[in-house]
């Protein structure tokens, strides 16, 4: 897309530097200030979360409980349909095997949640940084993309918290090869798996956005994606097997929404192609 001639000028009418244009050093200074503000907001949120230790870990450890809200919702739904189904009760010990593991886990968890909580502000700061280089229609377009990216990320995070991680933990945590083996899960392993799965699900939910940009670059079309549905399903299953814990239930629960996102990507490309043809 070509810029307006006035935007390419580096001097004013008297061949003097345009005061509205920043030098390379000026851009670096703006970037430095933006990063400083982002780091400050993340640290403030992380410190606040660190101070509310009980509430934070009650929220994070809730998916490990046998009476988690997801299980109660499934039971209530089945009862309304006439099925007398109840999840069996289970208890898994959470342990710490290193002297400093609980304290370090507390710090890293606070930083992770601080970054997650500051993500809307980070998007706003990034948008403010790139706005001067955009046309008015590009500003509107980038706002829509930013909102879509953030909403898809939050949907992925919520799906991981309420569905994928609780079911994965229930299956893997209660699985025993022998009654002589007692399952004891380390806190570090629990938080590491939780954060990894949550982040990955937030990222893979960006599939429609990636397809949109590839369509803008004319690298893919809706017809192309539709023709490769079978191969895409196999690739999605392979990706789901890589990013999830090794159990069949989690694999199915990840594969289904990812394939639905693939179908959404086809619809997004079709809509974009219709607009382009008009």
PyMOL commands that set and color helices and strands:
alter all, ss='L'
color gray80, all
select helices_A, chain A and resi 5-8+24-51+53-64+69-80+101-117+119-131+136-174+187-204+207-216+222-227+229-243+248-277
alter helices_A, ss='H'
color red, helices_A
select strands_A, chain A and resi 93-95+184-186
alter strands_A, ss='S'
color yellow, strands_A
deselect
rebuild
show_as cartoon
